[in-house]
Amino acid sequence: MTYPIIDAHIHLDMYTELQQHKILNEMNAESVEALISVSNHYQSALTNIKLSEMNQSVKMAIGYHPEQALPSDQEINHLFELLSNRTEDIIAIGEVGLPYYRRKENQELILKPYIDLLEMFIQISVKLDKPIILHAIYEDADLVIELLEKYNVKKAYFHWFKGSYNTIQRLLKNNYMISITPDCVYEQEIQTIIRHYPMELMMVETDGPWSFEYPFNEEITHPKMIHSSIQKIAEIKQLSETKVYKVMYENTKQFYELDA
């Protein structure tokens, strides 16, 4: 028997229409109650708005993914207008953060404009009283924590977190959430994080359509993969799967205020 799950972070707009229909049509059969679909940019946000209007199980977040060129002033204005005009419809600010992988490819990339943009999103998350979904790994996470502390942000979620033990301690000090992806089935680094991080500050996600390795080779990333993640978390934490299902479910509902 499987219990209900919520995909805490997915890019539903990046799937083909056929794949979107397949995922949405299979949600009930796979015990998937809701999808939190994050936005990469303005057009992505518009698509997520349409998807959420078509299906109430799709909950949308609006943000600008940092692993791309900076947006124009016009796009920034459009995004913030959307956030102001659709406040009641959006569930969170995201995906936002810092360009870790982009900087690895181009070490001459100037980080400050990305920090400034992120600070703007943090400020509006506080103003609108919305949780914020962050792309911030390794040393970038420490920079982001400083910004969050500056604005006294309470509801922050470091999706697919990777980082040092010291960074984990800073996250824990602030009660910030992290998420576990299906690579926990085979990645030692993620398994170590599961051991060290309390389940009460954890959610599960796919980050689809990002693909995963064995045992998910050549599979389209689907929210049902979360069931495998929960099995692995239960194994590592030495808890019953029932317990893990219930905690992950309640954590996600509370973080996103899905009952509000």
C-alpha positions in Angstrom: 0.0 0.0 0.0 1.3 3.5 -0.8 0.3 6.7 0.9 -0.3 10.1 -0.8 2.7 12.0 -1.9 3.4 15.6 -3.1 6.1 16.5 -5.5 7.6 19.5 -3.8 9.5 20.7 -6.9 8.9 19.9 -10.5 9.2 21.9 -13.8 5.9 20.7 -15.3 6.0 23.4 -17.9 9.3 21.9 -19.4 7.7 18.6 -20.3 6.0 18.1 -23.7 2.2 18.5 -23.7 1.9 14.7 -24.2 4.2 14.1 -21.2 2.2 16.7 -19.1 -1.1 14.9 -19.9 0.4 11.5 -19.0 1.7 12.7 -15.7 -1.5 14.5 -14.8 -3.7 11.6 -15.9 -1.6 9.1 -13.8 -1.5 11.1 -10.6 -4.4 9.3 -8.9 -3.2 5.9 -9.8 0.3 6.7 -8.4 -1.1 8.4 -5.2 0.3 11.8 -6.2 -1.9 14.4 -4.6 -0.2 17.6 -5.9 2.7 19.0 -7.9 4.5 22.2 -7.0 5.5 23.5 -10.5 8.3 26.1 -10.3 9.1 28.7 -12.9 12.3 29.3 -14.8 11.4 32.8 -16.2 8.5 34.9 -17.3 7.2 32.6 -20.1 7.7 29.6 -17.9 5.5 31.4 -15.3 2.8 32.0 -17.8 2.7 28.4 -18.8 2.6 27.3 -15.1 -0.4 29.7 -14.6 -2.2 27.9 -17.4 -1.4 24.5 -16.1 -2.6 25.4 -12.6 -5.8 26.8 -14.1 -6.4 23.6 -16.0 -5.7 21.3 -13.1 -6.1 22.2 -9.4 -3.5 19.6 -8.4 -0.9 21.8 -10.0 0.3 24.5 -7.6 2.5 27.2 -9.2 5.5 29.1 -8.0 7.0 32.1 -9.8 10.7 33.0 -10.0 13.8 33.1 -12.2 16.2 30.2 -12.4 19.7 31.4 -11.8 21.5 29.0 -14.1 20.9 31.2 -17.2 21.7 34.7 -18.4 20.3 37.5 -16.2 16.8 38.7 -17.2 16.3 42.1 -18.9 14.8 44.9 -16.8 11.6 44.4 -18.8 11.4 40.7 -17.8 12.1 41.5 -14.2 9.3 44.0 -14.2 6.9 41.5 -15.8 7.8 38.9 -13.2 7.2 41.2 -10.3 4.0 42.4 -11.8 2.9 38.8 -12.0 3.8 38.2 -8.4 1.8 41.3 -7.3 -1.2 40.6 -9.5 -1.4 36.8 -8.9 -0.5 36.8 -5.2 -3.6 34.7 -4.2 -2.8 32.1 -6.9 0.9 31.5 -6.4 2.0 29.1 -3.7 5.7 30.2 -3.4 8.5 32.3 -4.9 10.7 30.1 -7.0 12.9 28.8 -8.4 15.4 31.5 -7.5 19.0 31.4 -6.2 22.6 31.6 -7.4 24.3 30.2 -10.6 26.7 27.6 -9.2 27.0 25.5 -12.3 27.1 28.4 -14.7 29.9 29.9 -12.6 31.8 26.6 -12.8 31.6 26.8 -16.6 32.6 30.5 -16.7 34.7 31.6 -13.8 34.7 35.2 -15.1 30.9 35.4 -14.5 30.1 38.3 -12.1 28.1 37.1 -9.2 26.9 40.4 -7.7 24.0 41.0 -10.2 22.6 37.5 -9.4 22.9 38.2 -5.7 21.0 41.5 -6.2 18.3 39.8 -8.2 17.9 37.1 -5.5 17.7 39.8 -2.8 14.8 41.3 -4.7 13.0 38.0 -4.7 13.7 37.5 -1.0 12.3 40.9 -0.3 9.1 40.2 -2.2 8.7 36.8 -0.5 8.8 38.6 2.8 6.4 41.3 1.6 3.9 38.8 0.2 4.5 36.3 3.0 5.2 33.5 0.6 7.8 30.6 1.1 10.8 30.8 -1.1 12.3 27.9 -3.2 16.0 28.1 -3.6 18.7 26.8 -6.0 21.7 27.2 -3.8 24.3 24.4 -3.3 27.7 24.0 -1.7 29.3 27.4 -0.9 26.5 29.3 -2.6 24.1 28.0 0.2 26.1 30.0 2.8 25.8 33.2 0.8 22.0 32.6 0.5 21.6 31.8 4.2 23.2 35.2 5.0 20.6 37.0 2.8 17.7 35.0 4.3 18.9 35.9 7.8 19.3 39.5 6.8 15.5 39.6 6.1 14.6 37.2 8.9 13.1 34.7 6.4 11.4 31.8 8.2 10.0 29.7 5.3 12.9 28.8 3.0 13.5 25.6 1.1 16.8 24.5 -0.4 15.8 22.2 -3.1 18.1 19.2 -4.0 20.5 20.5 -1.4 24.2 19.5 -1.5 26.7 21.0 1.0 29.1 20.6 3.8 28.4 19.6 7.4 28.9 23.2 8.5 26.3 24.4 6.0 23.9 21.8 7.2 24.3 23.2 10.8 23.5 26.7 9.5 20.4 25.4 7.8 19.3 23.6 10.9 19.8 26.7 13.1 17.2 28.4 10.9 14.9 25.4 10.5 15.2 25.6 6.7 13.8 22.8 4.6 15.7 20.7 2.2 14.4 18.1 -0.3 15.4 14.6 -1.4 15.4 13.6 -5.1 15.3 10.1 -6.6 19.1 10.0 -6.9 19.1 9.2 -3.2 18.6 5.6 -4.3 22.2 5.5 -5.7 24.1 8.7 -4.6 26.2 8.3 -1.5 26.4 12.1 -1.0 22.6 12.4 -0.8 22.4 9.4 1.5 24.8 11.0 3.9 22.7 14.2 3.9 19.6 12.1 4.7 21.5 10.6 7.7 22.4 14.0 9.1 19.2 16.0 8.4 16.1 15.6 10.5 13.1 14.2 8.7 10.9 16.9 10.1 12.7 19.5 7.9 12.7 17.4 4.7 10.5 17.1 1.6 10.6 14.9 -1.5 10.7 16.1 -5.1 11.7 15.0 -8.6 13.0 18.2 -10.2 11.6 16.7 -13.4 12.1 16.6 -16.2 15.7 16.2 -15.0 16.6 12.6 -15.6 18.1 10.1 -13.2 20.5 7.1 -13.4 19.9 3.4 -12.6 17.3 2.2 -11.7 15.6 5.0 -13.6 17.6 4.9 -16.8 15.8 6.0 -19.9 12.6 6.7 -17.9 10.8 10.0 -18.2 11.1 11.6 -14.7 7.7 11.0 -13.1 6.4 12.0 -9.6 5.9 8.2 -8.9 9.7 8.0 -8.5 9.2 9.6 -5.1 7.9 6.3 -3.8 11.4 4.9 -4.3 12.9 7.9 -2.5 10.7 7.3 0.5 11.7 3.7 0.6 15.4 4.7 0.7 14.8 7.4 3.3 13.0 4.8 5.5 15.9 2.4 5.1 18.5 5.0 6.0 16.5 6.4 8.9 15.5 2.9 10.1 11.9 3.9 10.2 8.7 2.4 8.7 7.8 3.6 5.3 4.4 4.5 6.6 6.0 6.9 9.1 8.2 8.5 6.3 5.2 8.9 3.9 3.2 10.7 6.6 6.0 13.0 7.7 6.9 14.0 4.1 3.3 14.6 3.3 2.6 16.7 6.3 5.9 18.7 6.0 5.0 19.6 2.4 1.4 20.6 3.2 2.5 22.8 6.1 5.4 24.4 4.2 3.2 25.4 1.3 0.1 26.0 3.4 -1.9 23.7 1.2 -4.8 23.6 3.6 -4.9 27.4 4.0 
